[in-house]
Every structure is written in C-alpha cells, then in structure tokens.
Amino acid sequence: MVKGELEKIRDQHMKGMPDIVELYDGICNLGGKMMVCELCLTAKDLKAEDMRKEVQIVGATSFVGSLPDNTMTFCF
C-alpha cells in the first residue's frame, strides 16, 4: 500500500496477471477498505504519508472491532 509500489508490480508485465493498479482502484471504488497496522509501519520504518491516500492506518483493536459485520477477511 506504499505509494508507487503497485506501479512497480504492474510494470513487470507478469503474464496472466490482472493490472494490479486497476484491481486496487476497483476495490476502493466498490467500497473496499485498505487497512495497514500501525505497528507494521514502525517495524518497516514507514510513515502514514508514505501510504496511498485510501489507506487507513489502524490498530489491532480497531481492525478487529470492524469485523462483526464482515463475512470475509483477508490478512497478509
């Protein structure tokens, strides 16, 4: 979710893979939420301003608190 990283993946032109930037934009346009753990930012020496504008920086409590209404969760 770091600015510019999806473009690097897209520019590799991996055969059979969808355009990762279009996929990301589509998820956001459909109301998907992109969340990054605040502790991971520190561990990776990143700052909130390094992230794409749609990304929400959240703590574990906020993330878990958002789950009851969801039917599917992806964690990476």
N, CA, C and O atoms as a GROMACS GRO file, in nm:
protein
  304
    1MET      N    1   0.080  -0.119   0.000
    1MET     CA    2   0.000   0.000   0.000
    1MET      C    3   0.085   0.127   0.000
    1MET      O    4   0.034   0.238   0.011
    2VAL      N    5   0.216   0.108  -0.012
    2VAL     CA    6   0.307   0.221  -0.021
    2VAL      C    7   0.295   0.284  -0.160
    2VAL      O    8   0.289   0.213  -0.261
    3LYS      N    9   0.291   0.416  -0.164
    3LYS     CA   10   0.280   0.487  -0.292
    3LYS      C   11   0.387   0.438  -0.389
    3LYS      O   12   0.505   0.428  -0.354
    4GLY      N   13   0.346   0.407  -0.512
    4GLY     CA   14   0.438   0.368  -0.617
    4GLY      C   15   0.469   0.220  -0.625
    4GLY      O   16   0.519   0.174  -0.728
    5GLU      N   17   0.442   0.144  -0.521
    5GLU     CA   18   0.477   0.001  -0.521
    5GLU      C   19   0.388  -0.081  -0.614
    5GLU      O   20   0.437  -0.173  -0.680
    6LEU      N   21   0.259  -0.050  -0.621
    6LEU     CA   22   0.171  -0.123  -0.712
    6LEU      C   23   0.211  -0.099  -0.857
    6LEU      O   24   0.202  -0.190  -0.940
    7GLU      N   25   0.256   0.021  -0.887
    7GLU     CA   26   0.301   0.053  -1.022
    7GLU      C   27   0.425  -0.029  -1.059
    7GLU      O   28   0.441  -0.068  -1.174
    8LYS      N   29   0.513  -0.054  -0.963
    8LYS     CA   30   0.632  -0.136  -0.988
    8LYS      C   31   0.591  -0.279  -1.023
    8LYS      O   32   0.649  -0.340  -1.113
    9ILE      N   33   0.492  -0.330  -0.952
    9ILE     CA   34   0.442  -0.466  -0.980
    9ILE      C   35   0.380  -0.470  -1.118
    9ILE      O   36   0.407  -0.560  -1.197
   10ARG      N   37   0.294  -0.371  -1.149
   10ARG     CA   38   0.228  -0.365  -1.279
   10ARG      C   39   0.330  -0.359  -1.392
   10ARG      O   40   0.313  -0.424  -1.495
   11ASP      N   41   0.436  -0.282  -1.373
   11ASP     CA   42   0.536  -0.261  -1.478
   11ASP      C   43   0.620  -0.386  -1.507
   11ASP      O   44   0.696  -0.387  -1.604
   12GLN      N   45   0.606  -0.489  -1.425
   12GLN     CA   46   0.677  -0.614  -1.452
   12GLN      C   47   0.609  -0.696  -1.561
   12GLN      O   48   0.666  -0.794  -1.610
   13HIS      N   49   0.488  -0.657  -1.599
   13HIS     CA   50   0.412  -0.721  -1.707
   13HIS      C   51   0.409  -0.873  -1.691
   13HIS      O   52   0.447  -0.946  -1.782
   14MET      N   53   0.364  -0.919  -1.575
   14MET     CA   54   0.357  -1.062  -1.550
   14MET      C   55   0.242  -1.124  -1.628
   14MET      O   56   0.126  -1.083  -1.614
   15LYS      N   57   0.274  -1.220  -1.710
   15LYS     CA   58   0.177  -1.283  -1.798
   15LYS      C   59   0.064  -1.347  -1.717
   15LYS      O   60   0.087  -1.419  -1.620
   16GLY      N   61  -0.057  -1.319  -1.760
   16GLY     CA   62  -0.175  -1.378  -1.697
   16GLY      C   63  -0.223  -1.306  -1.572
   16GLY      O   64  -0.326  -1.344  -1.515
   17MET      N   65  -0.152  -1.205  -1.529
   17MET     CA   66  -0.191  -1.133  -1.408
   17MET      C   67  -0.271  -1.008  -1.445
   17MET      O   68  -0.240  -0.941  -1.543
   18PRO      N   69  -0.375  -0.977  -1.366
   18PRO     CA   70  -0.451  -0.856  -1.394
   18PRO      C   71  -0.368  -0.732  -1.360
   18PRO      O   72  -0.270  -0.741  -1.286
   19ASP      N   73  -0.408  -0.618  -1.412
   19ASP     CA   74  -0.341  -0.492  -1.379
   19ASP      C   75  -0.368  -0.463  -1.232
   19ASP      O   76  -0.482  -0.435  -1.193
   20ILE      N   77  -0.265  -0.468  -1.150
   20ILE     CA   78  -0.279  -0.456  -1.005
   20ILE      C   79  -0.331  -0.318  -0.963
   20ILE      O   80  -0.402  -0.307  -0.863
   21VAL      N   81  -0.298  -0.215  -1.038
   21VAL     CA   82  -0.347  -0.080  -1.006
   21VAL      C   83  -0.497  -0.072  -1.034
   21VAL      O   84  -0.572  -0.015  -0.955
   22GLU      N   85  -0.541  -0.129  -1.146
   22GLU     CA   86  -0.684  -0.131  -1.177
   22GLU      C   87  -0.760  -0.213  -1.073
   22GLU      O   88  -0.870  -0.175  -1.032
   23LEU      N   89  -0.703  -0.323  -1.030
   23LEU     CA   90  -0.766  -0.408  -0.928
   23LEU      C   91  -0.780  -0.331  -0.797
   23LEU      O   92  -0.887  -0.332  -0.735
   24TYR      N   93  -0.674  -0.266  -0.755
   24TYR     CA   94  -0.676  -0.187  -0.632
   24TYR      C   95  -0.780  -0.076  -0.641
   24TYR      O   96  -0.861  -0.059  -0.550
   25ASP      N   97  -0.778  -0.001  -0.752
   25ASP     CA   98  -0.874   0.108  -0.771
   25ASP      C   99  -1.017   0.056  -0.772
   25ASP      O  100  -1.106   0.120  -0.716
   26GLY      N  101  -1.040  -0.058  -0.835
   26GLY     CA  102  -1.173  -0.117  -0.839
   26GLY      C  103  -1.223  -0.155  -0.702
   26GLY      O  104  -1.340  -0.131  -0.669
   27ILE      N  105  -1.136  -0.213  -0.621
   27ILE     CA  106  -1.175  -0.249  -0.484
   27ILE      C  107  -1.213  -0.125  -0.405
   27ILE      O  108  -1.313  -0.125  -0.334
   28CYS      N  109  -1.133  -0.020  -0.417
   28CYS     CA  110  -1.162   0.105  -0.346
   28CYS      C  111  -1.292   0.167  -0.395
   28CYS      O  112  -1.372   0.215  -0.315
   29ASN      N  113  -1.314   0.166  -0.527
   29ASN     CA  114  -1.436   0.224  -0.583
   29ASN      C  115  -1.562   0.149  -0.542
   29ASN      O  116  -1.670   0.206  -0.537
   30LEU      N  117  -1.548   0.020  -0.512
   30LEU     CA  118  -1.662  -0.060  -0.468
   30LEU      C  119  -1.683  -0.053  -0.317
   30LEU      O  120  -1.769  -0.123  -0.263
   31GLY      N  121  -1.605   0.029  -0.249
   31GLY     CA  122  -1.622   0.046  -0.105
   31GLY      C  123  -1.531  -0.038  -0.019
   31GLY      O  124  -1.545  -0.041   0.103
   32GLY      N  125  -1.436  -0.108  -0.083
   32GLY     CA  126  -1.340  -0.186  -0.005
   32GLY      C  127  -1.252  -0.096   0.078
   32GLY      O  128  -1.224   0.018   0.038
   33LYS      N  129  -1.207  -0.145   0.190
   33LYS     CA  130  -1.120  -0.067   0.279
   33LYS      C  131  -0.980  -0.127   0.278
   33LYS      O  132  -0.963  -0.249   0.284
   34MET      N  133  -0.882  -0.041   0.270
   34MET     CA  134  -0.742  -0.081   0.277
   34MET      C  135  -0.690  -0.038   0.413
   34MET      O  136  -0.681   0.082   0.441
   35MET      N  137  -0.655  -0.132   0.496
   35MET     CA  138  -0.608  -0.102   0.631
   35MET      C  139  -0.466  -0.154   0.649
   35MET      O  140  -0.432  -0.263   0.605
   36VAL      N  141  -0.385  -0.073   0.715
   36VAL     CA  142  -0.248  -0.112   0.747
   36VAL      C  143  -0.230  -0.096   0.898
   36VAL      O  144  -0.271   0.004   0.956
   37CYS      N  145  -0.169  -0.193   0.958
   37CYS     CA  146  -0.144  -0.193   1.102
   37CYS      C  147  -0.041  -0.086   1.138
   37CYS      O  148   0.065  -0.076   1.075
   38GLU      N  149  -0.074  -0.007   1.238
   38GLU     CA  150   0.017   0.100   1.279
   38GLU      C  151   0.151   0.045   1.330
   38GLU      O  152   0.253   0.112   1.315
   39LEU      N  153   0.152  -0.072   1.391
   39LEU     CA  154   0.277  -0.131   1.439
   39LEU      C  155   0.367  -0.174   1.323
   39LEU      O  156   0.490  -0.170   1.333
   40CYS      N  157   0.304  -0.216   1.213
   40CYS     CA  158   0.382  -0.255   1.095
   40CYS      C  159   0.454  -0.136   1.033
   40CYS      O  160   0.565  -0.149   0.982
   41LEU      N  161   0.390  -0.020   1.038
   41LEU     CA  162   0.456   0.099   0.985
   41LEU      C  163   0.588   0.124   1.057
   41LEU      O  164   0.691   0.148   0.995
   42THR      N  165   0.583   0.117   1.188
   42THR     CA  166   0.703   0.139   1.268
   42THR      C  167   0.808   0.032   1.238
   42THR      O  168   0.926   0.064   1.223
   43ALA      N  169   0.765  -0.092   1.231
   43ALA     CA  170   0.859  -0.202   1.206
   43ALA      C  171   0.927  -0.190   1.070
   43ALA      O  172   1.041  -0.233   1.054
   44LYS      N  173   0.858  -0.131   0.974
   44LYS     CA  174   0.913  -0.117   0.838
   44LYS      C  175   0.969   0.023   0.812
   44LYS      O  176   1.002   0.056   0.698
   45ASP      N  177   0.980   0.104   0.916
   45ASP     CA  178   1.030   0.242   0.903
   45ASP      C  179   0.950   0.323   0.801
   45ASP      O  180   1.007   0.398   0.722
   46LEU      N  181   0.818   0.308   0.804
   46LEU     CA  182   0.730   0.381   0.714
   46LEU      C  183   0.648   0.481   0.794
   46LEU      O  184   0.637   0.472   0.916
   47LYS      N  185   0.591   0.577   0.723
   47LYS     CA  186   0.504   0.678   0.784
   47LYS      C  187   0.370   0.676   0.712
   47LYS      O  188   0.361   0.627   0.599
   48ALA      N  189   0.268   0.730   0.775
   48ALA     CA  190   0.135   0.735   0.714
   48ALA      C  191   0.139   0.806   0.579
   48ALA      O  192   0.067   0.766   0.487
   49GLU      N  193   0.220   0.908   0.566
   49GLU     CA  194   0.226   0.982   0.439
   49GLU      C  195   0.291   0.902   0.326
   49GLU      O  196   0.285   0.943   0.211
   50ASP      N  197   0.355   0.788   0.359
   50ASP     CA  198   0.411   0.700   0.257
   50ASP      C  199   0.304   0.614   0.190
   50ASP      O  200   0.327   0.558   0.083
   51MET      N  201   0.188   0.606   0.253
   51MET     CA  202   0.081   0.520   0.205
   51MET      C  203  -0.006   0.589   0.100
   51MET      O  204  -0.011   0.712   0.094
   52ARG      N  205  -0.072   0.509   0.018
   52ARG     CA  206  -0.169   0.562  -0.077
   52ARG      C  207  -0.281   0.631   0.002
   52ARG      O  208  -0.305   0.599   0.118
   53LYS      N  209  -0.349   0.727  -0.062
   53LYS     CA  210  -0.446   0.810   0.010
   53LYS      C  211  -0.564   0.731   0.066
   53LYS      O  212  -0.623   0.774   0.165
   54GLU      N  213  -0.601   0.618   0.006
   54GLU     CA  214  -0.716   0.540   0.053
   54GLU      C  215  -0.686   0.456   0.176
   54GLU      O  216  -0.778   0.407   0.242
   55VAL      N  217  -0.561   0.440   0.209
   55VAL     CA  218  -0.519   0.352   0.318
   55VAL      C  219  -0.551   0.413   0.454
   55VAL      O  220  -0.522   0.529   0.481
   56GLN      N  221  -0.612   0.332   0.538
   56GLN     CA  222  -0.640   0.371   0.676
   56GLN      C  223  -0.536   0.305   0.766
   56GLN      O  224  -0.513   0.184   0.758
   57ILE      N  225  -0.475   0.383   0.852
   57ILE     CA  226  -0.380   0.329   0.949
   57ILE      C  227  -0.461   0.296   1.075
   57ILE      O  228  -0.524   0.384   1.133
   58VAL      N  229  -0.459   0.170   1.116
   58VAL     CA  230  -0.542   0.126   1.228
   58VAL      C  231  -0.461   0.040   1.324
   58VAL      O  232  -0.360  -0.022   1.287
   59GLY      N  233  -0.507   0.037   1.446
   59GLY     CA  234  -0.452  -0.054   1.545
   59GLY      C  235  -0.527  -0.185   1.539
   59GLY      O  236  -0.632  -0.195   1.475
   60ALA      N  237  -0.475  -0.284   1.605
   60ALA     CA  238  -0.538  -0.416   1.604
   60ALA      C  239  -0.679  -0.411   1.660
   60ALA      O  240  -0.769  -0.478   1.609
   61THR      N  241  -0.701  -0.332   1.764
   61THR     CA  242  -0.833  -0.322   1.825
   61THR      C  243  -0.934  -0.265   1.727
   61THR      O  244  -1.046  -0.317   1.717
   62SER      N  245  -0.897  -0.161   1.655
   62SER     CA  246  -0.987  -0.102   1.555
   62SER      C  247  -1.017  -0.200   1.443
   62SER      O  248  -1.130  -0.210   1.396
   63PHE      N  249  -0.915  -0.273   1.401
   63PHE     CA  250  -0.933  -0.370   1.293
   63PHE      C  251  -1.029  -0.479   1.336
   63PHE      O  252  -1.127  -0.508   1.267
   64VAL      N  253  -1.002  -0.540   1.449
   64VAL     CA  254  -1.087  -0.650   1.496
   64VAL      C  255  -1.228  -0.599   1.524
   64VAL      O  256  -1.326  -0.670   1.500
   65GLY      N  257  -1.240  -0.477   1.574
   65GLY     CA  258  -1.371  -0.419   1.602
   65GLY      C  259  -1.455  -0.398   1.477
   65GLY      O  260  -1.577  -0.389   1.486
   66SER      N  261  -1.392  -0.390   1.362
   66SER     CA  262  -1.465  -0.369   1.238
   66SER      C  263  -1.514  -0.500   1.176
   66SER      O  264  -1.585  -0.497   1.076
   67LEU      N  265  -1.479  -0.613   1.232
   67LEU     CA  266  -1.507  -0.742   1.169
   67LEU      C  267  -1.650  -0.798   1.185
   67LEU      O  268  -1.693  -0.870   1.095
   68PRO      N  269  -1.723  -0.771   1.290
   68PRO     CA  270  -1.853  -0.838   1.307
   68PRO      C  271  -1.948  -0.828   1.188
   68PRO      O  272  -2.026  -0.920   1.165
   69ASP      N  273  -1.945  -0.721   1.113
   69ASP     CA  274  -2.035  -0.705   1.000
   69ASP      C  275  -1.981  -0.765   0.872
   69ASP      O  276  -2.050  -0.764   0.770
   70ASN      N  277  -1.862  -0.815   0.876
   70ASN     CA  278  -1.798  -0.868   0.755
   70ASN      C  279  -1.814  -1.019   0.748
   70ASN      O  280  -1.822  -1.086   0.851
   71THR      N  281  -1.818  -1.071   0.627
   71THR     CA  282  -1.826  -1.216   0.609
   71THR      C  283  -1.694  -1.274   0.564
   71THR      O  284  -1.677  -1.396   0.563
   72MET      N  285  -1.599  -1.187   0.526
   72MET     CA  286  -1.471  -1.236   0.476
   72MET      C  287  -1.360  -1.140   0.518
   72MET      O  288  -1.378  -1.018   0.514
   73THR      N  289  -1.248  -1.194   0.558
   73THR     CA  290  -1.134  -1.112   0.597
   73THR      C  291  -1.009  -1.163   0.529
   73THR      O  292  -0.984  -1.284   0.528
   74PHE      N  293  -0.930  -1.072   0.470
   74PHE     CA  294  -0.802  -1.109   0.412
   74PHE      C  295  -0.693  -1.046   0.497
   74PHE      O  296  -0.696  -0.926   0.524
   75CYS      N  297  -0.597  -1.127   0.540
   75CYS     CA  298  -0.484  -1.077   0.619
   75CYS      C  299  -0.357  -1.119   0.550
   75CYS      O  300  -0.343  -1.234   0.508
   76PHE      N  301  -0.263  -1.026   0.538
   76PHE     CA  302  -0.136  -1.055   0.473
   76PHE      C  303  -0.023  -1.018   0.565
   76PHE      O  304   0.094  -1.036   0.530
   0.00000   0.00000   0.00000
